[in-house]
Amino acid sequence: MRPALLHRRHVASSLRRVYTARTAPPPPRQLRRPERPVNTHPVGKPTSANESPAAPPSSFAPWIFGALAAGLGFYSLQLYLAASKPCHNTRIADLAAQKDVAERYDYTATSFDSEVGLSELLMGVNGLRKKLAQKCHGDVLEVSCGTGRNLGYYDIEGGDTKVESLGFIDLSPQMVEVCRQKWAALFGNKMAQQRLKPGLKLRFMTGSALGDMPLAPNGKKYDTIIQTMGLCSTAEPAELLENMARHLDTSNPDARILLLEHGRSYLPWLNRVLDNSAEKHAELHGCWFNREIGELVEEAALQSGLEVVNERRRHLGTTWVFELKPTEDAVKKAQAGLLPVATKQTEMREQQGWLSKLGLK
């Protein structure tokens, strides 16, 4: 075949291919989802300088910590101002100058737990209550029981328990009623009753702890008398302690009086804070929290034939925990049937008795 003819056929074939490519419809496009890029960096290896790190998720932590810091700063400022302010009433800590505010509890009985619950939880007072209540044994009397904030801590569940009987007494009938309702809520159902010690004797009593209190169910005095936050709410704290000792079975060397109280601190600046707010606090809550609890307990123990076997202080010295027992001399006298140590209260009662017999009082 001649070369000229081959050239013409090659040109014609090329033109047909070009014309077909221009006039043919385009092929359909395939839609594909973009693949997620794979992180090729190993764990723990930092990214290169050209790559920006991922933005951290938003958090409320800085705002929370900021609010807490602001609140703490405001509280510290108020505390500093209160500590710097001198107390103009120099007799504010004197018992003779403090009015009786015990009736206040008749009006705060239903709201008392909500008022003190959070502060006692944060300060660990509930733990102190539990440790003290679990030391109770035998016939137990709780004086100034209030709303029964110690109810759930006594060793009264199971057959081998230390408590034989449990009595509660308070001057406020409203407080005693709340205590009774709380007992029903804790141990009123059938399953809770089955957990209690068989034959456990329980009593709720309204009356003053400054006078004659009922004896234990067996007709004897008590093996344990416990009081928590009671010396701050009575006008006669020393007389109250002496009367508690009078109802304690001092012939039993294992008999105990257990106290959880709050009062003055060992820090002068904190005592100024307590003194400046003591009167207002007493009017609102029925409690004088600036009393010299240590001196009161030691004086009453000396007058009543008791000795302090354990004393602890918490919260910068404002919370007091006491454990008292009869002295050896008091135990011997009680076992011999001799009269107990005469206290100021018993002497006053005897004098009033003779005066009444003579018609003079």
Secondary structure, 3 states (H helix, E strand, C coil): CCHHHHHHHHHHHHHHHHHHHHHCCCCCCCCCCCCCCCCCCCCCCCCCCCCCCCCCCCCCHHHHHHHHHHHHHHHHHHHHHHHHCCCCCCCCCCHHHCCCCHHHHHHHCCCHHHHHHHHHHHHCHHHHHHHHHCCCCEEEEEECCCCCCCHHHCCCECCCCCEEEEEEEECCHHHHHHHHHHHHHHHCCHHHHHHECCCCEEEEEECCCCCCCCCCCCCCCECEEEEECCCCCCCCHHHHHHHHHHCECCCCCCCEEEEEEECCCCCHHHHHHHHHHHHHHHHHHCCCCCCCHHHHHHHHHHHHCEEEEEEEEECCCCEEEEEEEECHHHHHHHHCCCCCCCCHHHHHHHHHHHHHHCCCC
